[in-house]
Amino acid sequence: MREQEAWEEKIKNVLDLECDGVTASRDLKDRIDRQILESQKEAGNKKKFSMKKLVIGVAAGCLLISGGVFATGHAVSLSTHSFLPNPTGVTVIWEKRKGSWAIRRIRWSRSQTDINSRG
Amino acid sequence: MVRQLKEGDKTSFDLLYEKYKNMALHTAYLITGDLPGSEDIVQDTFVKVWLHCRELKDDGGFKAWMMQILVRTAYRSGKKKSRELPDEEIMQKADKGQHFSSMEQVIAREEAERIAGAVRALPIKQRTVVVLYYYQEYKVSEIAAMLGVMEGTVKSRLHTARKMLRGSLMSEPGMTVRELV
């Protein structure tokens, strides 16, 4: 045990000896101060850049959303206010009458609407 | 002082630098074995301390927190760099041993150089633990927290380091520093 302690004490002394005379150079502090200034400038620039990115992102988002809304409105108006040409002139729809479903045929003509219903 | 540092007081930073600069440099030097590289590590450490000091929760744990940054930076740097010392540095170290007066001093000096060489030859993981345990006199639990490993890992690294040191010193008795490094 004592031998172990003596051995460990030796290691400690040797490490102390290794660092004997090792001191920080005079310009180390200047280098640190310079790097801190640069890092702070960089951080400031990054902040500015990220703010720019945020503003551009929000603007782009707004444009996309408004474009999307406009396009959706247009599509809805197209689907509700238009129909494909029907060469038969008859439209068939299902209709509930008196508790049961029935087919209803609607014949379209240029001047009038002729409705034939069944069931 | 740490509280003032967290508020952005540069004078407190300067005072803390003066207080810890040599301790930090010695630790980095012992881990990497490269003096100019150690100054770079100390520089990086203090810059990180200034930039991230607000993240420190416990003001009393400043030294341990700073050491954690230093050791991790040194560890990463040491892993990259070769363990070989520049020739001039070896010569400087060898020349230190020229100023002795008696035979006992010569023997003691040679033994110290052998141990130093053996420590320098340790792999970085073991060397870091040896430096923190023997030079900085940290507890195993503190070293584990610093390195972000389990206490058992630190104990195992210490055990391996001791074994390697003994092994390297016993296998090469009477070797001079120039032969060892």
Interface residues (C-beta under 8 A of the other chain):
Chain A: W7 E8 K10 I11 K12 N13 V14 L15 D16 L17 E18 C19 V22 T23 A24 S25 L28 K29 R31 I32 Q35 I36 S39 A43
Chain B: D14 Y17 K21 N22 L25 H26 Y29 L30 L35 E39 V42 Q43 F46 V47 W50 L51 E111 A112 I115 A116 V119 V130 V131 Y134 Y135 E137 L165 R166
